[in-house]
Amino acid sequence: MTSPGPEQEPPGHEETTDTAPEGPPTGSAAKGRGFVRGDDRLKELLARPGMAQAVAALQTEPLVNPADVLTDNLRAQAQALFDAVGATDVAIFGSVAEGTSQPSSDLDLIAKFPPAFNLFNLIDLTEALGAC
């Protein structure tokens, strides 16, 4: 038996010039394997009708400090929504509760929910709160 020479490789060890890409695949290879890069996904979303205009409108609207709009009426509306789903011990925490909120702050809420409360109920509640 002879050993392979410099020009001969053992069977099954052929050298290839293809190299594996670093990171997740992109383009059609990415979509076929379930990978979508964040910037590709953003481009897809912005390509939808009206999305670019909606994003532009959001970027031009001034931010509002949540503490400035949290009126007694808004608190009552939110409490009624929580009551409707059986939530108890509803409380505000975070920067709004501490009096340190800024226009870029969010409104942090916590509550106890009944055992039957599920993800679909949470989605409905979140949408209803957003409409207040």
C-alpha positions in Angstrom: 0.0 0.0 0.0 1.4 3.4 -0.9 0.8 6.6 1.0 -0.7 9.5 -0.8 1.7 11.9 -2.3 1.5 15.7 -2.1 -0.8 15.8 -5.0 -3.0 13.0 -3.8 -5.5 13.1 -0.9 -6.9 10.1 0.9 -10.5 9.2 -0.3 -13.2 11.3 1.3 -10.8 14.1 2.2 -11.0 16.2 -0.9 -10.1 19.8 -0.3 -12.8 22.3 -1.1 -12.6 26.0 -1.7 -16.0 26.7 -0.1 -15.8 28.2 3.4 -18.6 28.2 5.9 -20.0 31.7 6.4 -19.5 33.3 9.8 -22.7 34.1 11.7 -26.2 33.2 10.6 -26.9 32.8 6.9 -28.4 35.6 5.0 -30.6 36.0 2.0 -32.5 33.1 0.6 -30.3 30.7 2.6 -31.4 32.4 5.7 -35.1 32.2 4.9 -34.9 28.5 4.0 -33.4 27.7 7.4 -35.6 29.9 9.5 -33.0 32.6 10.1 -33.9 36.2 9.5 -31.4 38.9 10.3 -32.8 41.8 12.3 -32.1 44.5 9.6 -33.6 42.3 6.9 -36.8 41.9 9.0 -36.9 45.6 9.6 -36.6 46.2 5.8 -39.4 43.7 5.2 -41.7 45.5 7.8 -40.9 49.0 6.4 -41.7 47.8 2.9 -45.3 47.1 3.9 -47.8 49.8 2.7 -48.0 52.7 5.1 -45.3 51.4 7.5 -42.6 54.0 6.6 -45.1 56.8 7.1 -46.2 55.4 10.5 -42.6 55.2 11.7 -41.9 58.7 10.5 -45.0 60.0 12.4 -43.9 58.2 15.6 -40.4 59.8 15.3 -41.9 63.3 15.0 -44.4 63.1 17.8 -43.0 64.6 21.0 -42.6 62.3 23.9 -44.9 62.8 26.9 -44.0 62.1 30.5 -46.4 59.4 31.7 -46.8 61.1 35.1 -48.2 64.2 33.3 -51.1 62.3 31.7 -51.9 59.9 34.5 -55.0 61.7 35.6 -57.6 60.5 38.2 -59.9 59.7 35.2 -57.3 57.6 33.5 -56.5 55.7 36.7 -60.2 55.0 37.2 -60.5 53.7 33.6 -57.5 51.5 34.0 -58.7 50.2 37.4 -62.1 49.3 35.8 -60.3 47.3 33.1 -58.3 45.4 35.7 -61.5 44.8 37.8 -63.2 43.4 34.7 -60.7 40.6 34.4 -60.6 39.9 38.1 -57.2 41.4 38.8 -56.4 42.6 42.4 -53.6 44.5 44.1 -53.0 46.7 41.0 -50.1 49.1 41.6 -47.8 51.4 39.8 -44.1 51.0 40.4 -40.9 52.3 38.9 -40.0 55.9 37.9 -43.6 57.1 37.8 -44.3 55.9 41.3 -41.0 57.3 42.5 -41.7 60.7 40.9 -38.6 60.5 38.7 -40.2 59.7 35.4 -39.0 61.4 32.2 -40.7 61.8 28.7 -38.8 58.6 27.7 -40.2 56.6 30.7 -42.8 53.9 30.5 -45.6 53.2 32.9 -44.9 50.1 35.0 -47.9 48.2 36.4 -48.2 45.1 38.5 -51.3 43.1 39.5 -52.4 39.7 40.8 -54.5 37.8 38.3 -56.9 34.9 38.8 -55.7 31.4 37.9 -57.9 31.3 34.7 -56.2 34.5 33.4 -54.2 33.6 30.3 -52.0 35.1 27.6 -55.0 36.0 25.4 -56.6 37.8 28.3 -53.3 39.7 28.8 -53.2 40.7 25.2 -56.8 42.0 25.4 -56.1 43.9 28.6 -52.9 45.4 27.1 -54.8 46.6 24.0 -57.6 48.0 26.2 -55.2 49.9 28.4 -53.5 51.3 25.3 -56.8 52.7 24.2 -57.4 54.6 27.4 
